[in-house]
Amino acid sequence: MIVMCLIRLLHCDVSIFVLLGLCIFLGGCNDRSASNTYRGAHEEHAGHDGHNYRAHDHGGHGGDAHDSKLRIGHLEQREIGIEITTAGPGDLMFNISLSGEIILNPDNVAHVVPRVSGVTRSVHKSVGDSVEKGALLAVLDSHELAQTKAQFLAALSKERIAQANFEREDKLWKENISSERTFLDARQTLEEVQIVRTLAEHELHVLGVSEDDITSLHAQPEALHTHYQITSPIRGTVIDRHLVRGEVVKEDTDNPIFVIADLTSVWLNLTVHTTHLNKIRSGQKILITVPNRSEPLAATIDYITLLVDKSTRTATARVVLPNPNGTLLPGLFVTASLVSDTIAVPILVPTTAIHAIDGKPTIFLRDDKGFMPVTVSLGISNDTHTEVLAGLIVGDSYVVRGGFVLKSEMMKSELEHAGHAH
């Protein structure tokens, strides 16, 4: 038909330009047809290249399933955070949560109370200072201490005189110059003054005077006899002080003038309700959550009180905690959890894998063709995991994280299909 038209045009003396225009027009039509054919083929291929969401029909699996599978490429799975794991058995653990408070370890605390009355002469340590055992904390001027030292020195002097007299009488008696009676009197006098000197020495020890200080006491200036040194009984940190220069201090005061604590070990007292007493025992492992620590602290229960508090109806579980860095501060409130029961179940999944679709618990399965939502039947659960009774079998690959994205894409696909149906 086209050839006949060209012949007629030539016979009609049509210009060569008209002929060229017809050829160009016919060539353009063929190009558009080829372009449309390529675009259709490209779009058909793009739907299966693993980088676009597509819906495919599938058969049922276990529980009620929806009518489509979602295809998502591996790259998109990583980008949207989809994690996949394999269904299998597990241990379902039930935890008990306890609250408690970190306190000082009473075995590592020293309350420093003066043993004599006096006036504060100097203070050498303050709150926050680290001290060694025997470190000087303060010095008092004590008239009582001076009297005790004077009594000791007097007894020591009498002992020396009695010792010399006894040695002389012993020699005279052995030479038959002195009588036995005189010898026995000298020995009795020596023993009496030795008793007095021993009592005076013991009194100085009670007041906290060291053996070295007692030995060198006779060589000390009398002005130093009133100086009463208060020293630290343990190695630790000064956590409290009630003493200033010039303050009058009485012996055996109710309030300590210094409190020293070794904070390398602390206690944790956990409150245990009576309903949990039969599930908690000494030696049980616990995890402690501390406000100023990023990771839980593993520990062991050391002791459970044998008495229940009448007002709170609770008992106390004690935990001894090492504290080498001093991060466990006394006064902090913490929480602890421990495993009370463990139940083995055939199929255990994280609760994050379960989604509500049409009001039913659903898990997304994955196979070679894509992701498929499957309704499941659930059993017992704790805060993090749930038992699956039906709808999932051992060995199934399922989505443990990222199922919310799949749920959203599935709902979007259903809406698009509903729109096309209208």
C-alpha positions as CSV (number, residue, x, y, z in Angstrom):
1,M,0.0,0.0,0.0
2,I,2.8,2.3,0.9
3,V,4.7,1.5,-2.3
4,M,1.6,2.2,-4.4
5,C,1.3,5.6,-2.8
6,L,4.9,6.4,-3.6
7,I,4.5,5.4,-7.2
8,R,1.5,7.7,-7.6
9,L,3.3,10.5,-6.0
10,L,6.2,10.1,-8.4
11,H,3.8,10.0,-11.4
12,C,2.1,13.1,-10.0
13,D,5.4,15.0,-10.2
14,V,5.6,15.3,-6.4
15,S,8.6,17.0,-5.0
16,I,11.4,14.9,-3.6
17,F,11.0,16.7,-0.3
18,V,7.5,15.3,0.2
19,L,9.0,11.8,-0.3
20,L,11.7,12.3,2.3
21,G,9.1,13.6,4.8
22,L,7.1,10.4,4.5
23,C,10.1,8.2,5.1
24,I,11.0,10.1,8.3
25,F,7.5,9.8,9.6
26,L,7.4,6.1,9.1
27,G,10.8,5.6,10.8
28,G,9.6,7.5,13.9
29,C,6.6,5.3,14.4
30,N,8.8,2.2,14.3
31,D,11.2,3.7,16.9
32,R,8.4,4.5,19.4
33,S,7.1,0.9,19.1
34,A,10.6,-0.5,19.9
35,S,11.0,1.9,22.8
36,N,7.7,0.8,24.4
37,T,8.7,-2.8,24.0
38,Y,12.0,-2.3,25.8
39,R,10.5,-0.3,28.7
40,G,8.0,-3.1,29.3
41,A,10.7,-5.7,29.4
42,H,12.8,-3.6,31.7
43,E,10.0,-3.0,34.2
44,E,9.2,-6.7,34.1
45,H,12.8,-7.5,35.1
46,A,13.0,-4.7,37.7
47,G,10.2,-6.4,39.7
48,H,12.5,-9.5,40.2
49,D,15.9,-8.0,40.8
50,G,15.8,-8.2,44.6
51,H,15.6,-4.4,45.2
52,N,11.8,-3.7,45.1
53,Y,8.9,-5.0,47.2
54,R,6.8,-7.5,45.3
55,A,3.9,-9.7,46.2
56,H,3.7,-13.5,45.2
57,D,1.1,-16.1,46.0
58,H,2.1,-18.9,48.4
59,G,0.6,-21.9,50.1
60,G,-0.3,-22.0,53.8
61,H,2.1,-22.7,56.7
62,G,0.9,-23.9,60.0
63,G,-1.6,-21.3,61.3
64,D,-3.7,-18.9,59.2
65,A,-1.6,-17.1,56.6
66,H,-2.2,-14.1,54.5
67,D,-2.4,-14.3,50.7
68,S,0.9,-12.8,49.7
69,K,4.7,-13.0,50.2
70,L,6.9,-10.0,50.4
71,R,10.2,-10.0,48.5
72,I,13.0,-7.8,50.0
73,G,16.5,-7.7,48.7
74,H,19.4,-8.5,51.0
75,L,20.7,-4.9,50.8
76,E,17.3,-3.5,51.9
77,Q,17.1,-6.0,54.7
78,R,20.3,-4.7,56.2
79,E,19.3,-1.1,55.7
80,I,16.0,-1.5,57.5
81,G,17.4,-3.7,60.2
82,I,15.7,-7.0,59.5
83,E,17.3,-9.8,61.6
84,I,16.5,-13.5,60.9
85,T,17.0,-16.5,63.1
86,T,16.0,-20.2,63.3
87,A,13.2,-21.5,65.5
88,G,14.2,-23.9,68.2
89,P,13.8,-24.9,71.8
90,G,15.0,-22.8,74.7
91,D,14.8,-22.2,78.5
92,L,12.2,-19.7,79.6
93,M,13.5,-18.0,82.7
94,F,11.4,-16.2,85.3
95,N,13.0,-13.5,87.2
96,I,12.3,-11.8,90.6
97,S,13.1,-8.1,90.8
98,L,14.4,-6.7,94.2
99,S,15.2,-3.2,95.3
100,G,17.9,-2.3,97.8
101,E,20.5,0.1,99.1
102,I,24.2,0.1,99.1
103,I,25.5,0.7,102.7
104,L,28.9,0.8,104.4
105,N,30.4,-2.5,105.3
106,P,30.3,-2.5,109.1
107,D,33.3,-4.7,109.3
108,N,35.4,-2.0,107.6
109,V,34.2,1.1,109.6
110,A,35.9,2.6,112.6
111,H,34.3,5.2,114.9
112,V,37.1,7.1,116.6
113,V,36.1,8.2,120.1
114,P,38.6,9.9,122.5
115,R,39.6,7.9,125.5
116,V,40.4,11.0,127.6
117,S,38.9,14.4,128.0
118,G,40.8,17.5,126.8
119,V,41.0,20.5,124.6
120,T,41.6,20.1,120.9
121,R,45.2,21.3,120.2
122,S,45.3,20.5,116.4
123,V,43.4,18.7,113.7
124,H,45.4,17.0,111.0
125,K,42.8,15.2,108.8
126,S,39.5,16.2,107.2
127,V,36.6,14.6,105.4
128,G,37.7,12.9,102.2
129,D,41.3,12.3,103.3
130,S,42.8,8.9,102.8
131,V,44.6,7.6,105.9
132,E,46.8,4.6,106.8
133,K,46.5,2.7,110.0
134,G,48.1,4.7,112.8
135,A,48.0,8.0,110.9
136,L,47.7,11.0,113.2
137,L,44.2,12.5,113.1
138,A,44.3,15.1,115.9
139,V,46.1,16.1,119.2
140,L,44.4,17.0,122.5
141,D,45.8,18.7,125.6
142,S,44.7,16.4,128.4
143,H,45.2,16.9,132.1
144,E,43.9,13.4,132.7
145,L,46.6,11.9,130.4
146,A,49.3,13.9,132.2
147,Q,48.2,12.6,135.6
148,T,48.3,9.0,134.3
149,K,51.7,9.5,132.9
150,A,52.9,11.0,136.2
151,Q,51.6,8.0,138.1
152,F,53.4,5.7,135.8
153,L,56.7,7.5,136.1
154,A,56.3,7.6,139.9
155,A,55.7,3.9,140.0
156,L,58.6,3.3,137.7
157,S,60.9,5.3,140.0
158,K,59.7,3.4,143.1
159,E,60.3,0.1,141.3
160,R,63.9,1.0,140.5
161,I,64.6,1.9,144.1
162,A,62.9,-1.2,145.4
163,Q,64.8,-3.3,142.9
164,A,68.1,-1.9,144.1
165,N,67.2,-2.3,147.7
166,F,66.2,-6.0,147.0
167,E,69.4,-6.7,145.3
168,R,71.4,-5.3,148.2
169,E,69.5,-7.2,150.8
170,D,69.7,-10.4,148.8
171,K,73.5,-10.1,148.7
172,L,73.7,-9.3,152.5
173,W,71.4,-12.2,153.4
174,K,73.5,-14.6,151.3
175,E,76.6,-13.4,153.2
176,N,74.8,-13.9,156.5
177,I,75.2,-10.2,157.2
178,S,71.4,-9.4,157.1
179,S,68.6,-11.3,158.5
180,E,66.2,-13.4,156.4
181,R,63.3,-11.2,157.6
182,T,64.9,-8.1,156.1
183,F,65.4,-9.9,152.8
184,L,61.8,-11.0,152.7
185,D,60.6,-7.5,153.4
186,A,62.7,-6.1,150.6
187,R,61.3,-8.7,148.2
188,Q,57.7,-8.0,149.2
189,T,58.2,-4.3,148.7
190,L,59.6,-4.9,145.2
191,E,56.7,-7.0,144.2
192,E,54.2,-4.4,145.5
193,V,55.8,-1.5,143.5
194,Q,56.0,-3.8,140.4
195,I,52.2,-4.3,140.6
196,V,51.6,-0.6,140.9
197,R,53.9,0.1,137.9
198,T,52.2,-2.6,135.9
199,L,48.8,-1.1,136.6
200,A,49.9,2.3,135.6
201,E,51.4,1.0,132.4
202,H,48.1,-0.8,131.6
203,E,46.2,2.4,132.2
204,L,48.4,4.1,129.6
205,H,47.7,1.3,127.1
206,V,44.0,1.7,127.7
207,L,44.3,5.4,126.9
208,G,46.0,4.5,123.6
209,V,49.6,5.2,124.4
210,S,51.9,2.9,122.4
211,E,54.6,0.7,123.9
212,D,57.3,2.7,122.2
213,D,55.9,5.9,123.8
214,I,55.8,4.3,127.2
215,T,59.4,3.2,126.9
216,S,60.6,6.6,126.0
217,L,58.3,8.5,128.4
218,H,60.9,9.2,131.0
219,A,63.0,11.0,128.3
220,Q,60.2,13.2,127.1
221,P,59.9,16.8,128.2
222,E,57.1,17.3,130.7
223,A,55.4,19.8,128.4
224,L,54.6,16.9,126.1
225,H,53.0,14.8,128.8
226,T,49.6,16.5,128.2
227,H,49.6,15.8,124.4
228,Y,47.1,13.0,123.6
229,Q,47.5,11.8,120.0
230,I,44.4,10.5,118.2
231,T,45.3,8.0,115.5
232,S,43.4,6.1,112.9
233,P,42.7,2.4,113.9
234,I,42.3,1.3,110.2
235,R,43.3,2.1,106.7
236,G,40.6,4.0,104.8
237,T,38.9,7.3,104.1
238,V,37.7,9.9,106.5
239,I,33.9,10.1,105.8
240,D,32.9,12.2,108.9
241,R,34.5,14.6,111.3
242,H,33.1,16.4,114.4
243,L,36.2,18.2,115.7
244,V,37.6,21.7,115.4
245,R,40.6,23.4,117.0
246,G,39.9,24.6,120.6
247,E,36.9,22.3,121.1
248,V,36.5,20.7,124.5
249,V,36.2,16.9,124.1
250,K,34.8,14.6,126.7
251,E,35.9,11.0,127.0
252,D,33.4,8.3,125.9
253,T,31.3,10.8,124.0
254,D,28.2,9.4,122.3
255,N,29.3,11.0,119.0
256,P,32.5,9.9,117.3
257,I,34.9,12.7,116.5
258,F,36.1,10.8,113.3
259,V,34.5,8.1,111.2
260,I,37.0,6.1,109.0
261,A,35.7,3.7,106.4
262,D,37.5,1.3,104.1
263,L,35.3,1.6,100.9
264,T,37.0,-1.1,99.0
265,S,34.1,-3.3,100.1
266,V,30.5,-2.4,100.6
267,W,27.2,-4.1,101.5
268,L,24.0,-4.3,99.5
269,N,20.8,-4.8,101.5
270,L,18.0,-6.1,99.3
271,T,14.4,-6.0,100.4
272,V,12.7,-9.4,100.1
273,H,8.9,-9.7,100.4
274,T,7.6,-12.8,102.2
275,T,6.1,-14.1,99.0
276,H,9.6,-14.5,97.6
277,L,11.3,-15.9,100.6
278,N,10.9,-19.5,99.4
279,K,12.6,-18.7,96.1
280,I,15.7,-16.9,97.4
281,R,18.7,-18.6,99.0
282,S,22.2,-18.0,100.0
283,G,24.7,-18.5,97.1
284,Q,22.1,-17.5,94.5
285,K,23.4,-15.5,91.5
286,I,22.0,-12.1,90.9
287,L,22.4,-9.2,88.4
288,I,22.5,-5.7,90.0
289,T,21.7,-2.5,88.1
290,V,23.5,0.5,89.5
291,P,22.6,4.0,88.3
292,N,26.2,5.1,87.7
293,R,27.2,1.9,85.8
294,S,26.5,1.1,82.2
295,E,26.7,-2.7,82.6
296,P,24.9,-4.9,85.2
297,L,27.0,-6.2,88.1
298,A,27.0,-9.9,88.8
299,A,27.1,-10.9,92.4
300,T,26.0,-13.6,94.9
301,I,23.7,-13.5,97.8
302,D,25.7,-14.0,101.0
303,Y,23.1,-14.1,103.7
304,I,19.3,-13.8,104.3
305,T,18.1,-12.6,107.6
306,L,16.2,-15.1,109.8
307,L,13.7,-12.5,111.0
308,V,11.0,-10.7,109.2
309,D,10.5,-7.0,110.0
310,K,7.2,-6.5,111.9
311,S,6.4,-3.2,110.3
312,T,7.3,-3.8,106.7
313,R,6.8,-7.6,106.7
314,T,10.0,-8.0,104.7
315,A,13.3,-9.7,105.1
316,T,16.8,-8.6,104.0
317,A,19.2,-10.4,101.6
318,R,22.8,-9.2,102.1
319,V,25.3,-9.0,99.3
320,V,29.0,-8.2,99.9
321,L,30.4,-6.3,96.9
322,P,34.0,-5.5,96.1
323,N,34.5,-1.8,95.4
324,P,38.1,-1.3,94.3
325,N,37.3,1.8,92.2
326,G,34.9,3.4,94.7
327,T,32.1,3.6,92.2
328,L,29.6,1.8,94.5
329,L,28.7,4.7,96.7
330,P,26.9,4.1,100.1
331,G,23.4,5.5,99.9
332,L,22.7,4.5,96.3
333,F,19.4,2.8,95.6
334,V,19.8,-0.1,93.1
335,T,17.7,-2.9,91.7
336,A,18.6,-6.6,91.4
337,S,17.1,-9.5,89.5
338,L,17.5,-13.2,90.0
339,V,16.2,-16.3,88.3
340,S,13.5,-18.0,90.3
341,D,12.4,-20.7,87.9
342,T,13.5,-22.1,84.5
343,I,11.2,-24.0,82.2
344,A,12.4,-25.8,79.0
345,V,10.0,-25.2,76.0
346,P,10.0,-26.8,72.5
347,I,10.0,-23.5,70.7
348,L,11.0,-20.2,72.3
349,V,11.1,-16.8,70.4
350,P,11.9,-13.3,71.5
351,T,8.8,-11.2,72.1
352,T,10.1,-8.7,69.5
353,A,9.3,-11.3,66.8
354,I,5.6,-11.3,67.5
355,H,3.2,-8.7,65.9
356,A,-0.5,-8.2,66.1
357,I,-2.2,-8.4,62.7
358,D,-6.0,-8.5,62.5
359,G,-5.9,-8.9,66.2
360,K,-4.0,-12.2,66.0
361,P,-0.3,-12.8,67.1
362,T,1.7,-13.2,63.9
363,I,5.3,-14.0,63.1
364,F,7.0,-13.4,59.7
365,L,8.6,-16.5,58.2
366,R,11.2,-16.4,55.4
367,D,11.8,-18.9,52.6
368,D,13.4,-18.7,49.2
369,K,10.4,-16.9,47.8
370,G,10.1,-14.1,50.4
371,F,8.5,-13.3,53.8
372,M,5.2,-14.7,54.8
373,P,3.1,-13.6,57.9
374,V,1.8,-16.6,59.9
375,T,-0.6,-16.6,62.8
376,V,0.8,-18.4,65.8
377,S,-0.6,-19.8,69.1
378,L,1.3,-18.6,72.2
379,G,2.1,-20.2,75.5
380,I,3.8,-18.9,78.7
381,S,6.1,-15.9,78.5
382,N,8.4,-13.7,80.6
383,D,9.5,-10.1,80.0
384,T,11.6,-10.9,77.0
385,H,10.6,-14.3,75.5
386,T,7.5,-16.3,74.6
387,E,6.7,-19.9,74.0
388,V,5.1,-20.7,70.6
389,L,2.6,-23.6,70.7
390,A,1.5,-23.7,67.0
391,G,2.2,-22.0,63.7
392,L,6.0,-22.4,63.9
393,I,8.1,-25.5,63.7
394,V,11.7,-26.2,64.7
395,G,14.0,-25.1,61.9
396,D,11.8,-22.4,60.5
397,S,13.6,-19.1,59.6
398,Y,11.7,-16.2,61.1
399,V,12.1,-12.4,61.6
400,V,13.2,-11.6,65.1
401,R,13.7,-7.9,64.5
402,G,12.3,-5.5,61.8
403,G,8.9,-7.2,61.5
404,F,7.2,-3.9,61.9
405,V,8.5,-2.8,58.5
406,L,7.2,-5.9,56.9
407,K,3.9,-5.4,58.6
408,S,3.7,-1.9,57.2
409,E,4.6,-3.0,53.7
410,M,2.1,-5.8,53.8
411,M,-0.7,-3.4,54.8
412,K,0.4,-1.0,52.0
413,S,0.2,-3.9,49.5
414,E,-3.3,-4.9,50.6
415,L,-4.5,-1.3,50.2
416,E,-3.1,-1.1,46.7
417,H,-4.8,-4.4,45.8
418,A,-8.1,-3.1,47.2
419,G,-7.8,0.1,45.2
420,H,-7.2,-1.8,41.9
421,A,-10.2,-4.0,42.6
422,H,-12.5,-0.9,42.6
